Amino acid sequence: MELQDRLEQLKKEIAPILEASGAEIIELTLKRAGKRLMLRLLADKEGGITIDECALLNRKIGDLIEEKALINEKHLLEISSPGLDRPLRAKKDFEKVLGEEIEFWLAEPVEDKAYLSGIARAADEENVTIEYKEDENISIPYDNINKARRKI
């Protein structure tokens, strides 16, 4: 099974555990790390997620992986909170950072640039709008964003 297919299956299995605890998947990655697989989960919830909650989720998700044999080889499971450099992906993420400076790494250049930064001004269903230069706004489609985060 390809890593991407396995990742999608893991996401479907893990989501209910997070929802039951009031949390959500911010980012889930599955990569090879030498002879093992590394499953990394960034989880968050309204008001933030604690270290103890991450540890509890780690136990529950680890048990699920073993019970359902979702990963049949040596693996590491890492669960953490996203912190200040939380990845921004969807409308709800950008709505939380309106008025803040955001960095973007783009799949396709905008204004001949693959990297942009600006103040988040609006977020709709398809785009985030930033103030790119003084009083000059630009809309960036979510599907053109490789990576976005608060500028720290």
Secondary structure, 3 states (H helix, E strand, C coil): CCHHHHHHHHHHHHHHHHHHCCCEEEEEEEEEECCEEEEEEEEECCCCCCHHHHHHHHHHHHHHHHHCCCCCCCEEEEEECCCCCCCCCCHHHHHCCCCCEEEEEEEEEECCEEEEEEEEEEECCCEEEEEEECCEEEEEEHHHEEEEEECC
